[in-house]
C-alpha cells in the first residue's frame, strides 16, 4: 500500500466524507453555477432531506449494531465478531452506504453541486483501499463464516 493511502487510513472514514464535501465548497464558492428556479430548488431540498435522513438512519443503525456487538468500527483493526443482521443482511457496508446517502442529501439540502464532483473520489478510495483492507482482516479472523457471508451479501447494494 502506498504511503498516501496509509496516511488516509488514519483519517476516520466519516471525516473523509466531511473533508471531501468541504473541499467541494471551494469551487462552489468561487465558480459560477446555475441557479435553480425556486420550485426546482425546493424539490432538490426536499429530496435532500429525505436522502440525508435515510442515510443517517442506515449509518446509525450499522454503528449501533457494531457498538452492541462490542466490535471495532476502525478499518484495519481486528473485529471481535461478525455482524450480519439488520442492514448487514443487504449490504456488507451499510455505514458507507448511509454516509454516501447523507452526503448526497447534504448537497441537496444546500443545493450545492460542486461537492458532488468529489464524491466519486471518496467512493473509489473506499472501494479500492479501505474495504479491501477490512475484508482481508475479516477473512483472516472469521474464515469460512465470512467467506459465506461475502458470497450471500453484496459489498454495496
Secondary structure, DSSP 4 states (H G I P E B T S, - for coil): --HHHHHHHTS-HHHHHHHHHHHHHHHHHHS--PPPPHHHHHHHHHHHHHHHHHHHHHHHHHHHHHHHTT---STTSPPSS---SGGGGT-TTHHHHHHHHHHHHHHHHTT--HHHHHHHHHHHHIIIIIHHHHHHHHHHHHHHHHHHHHHHS-S--
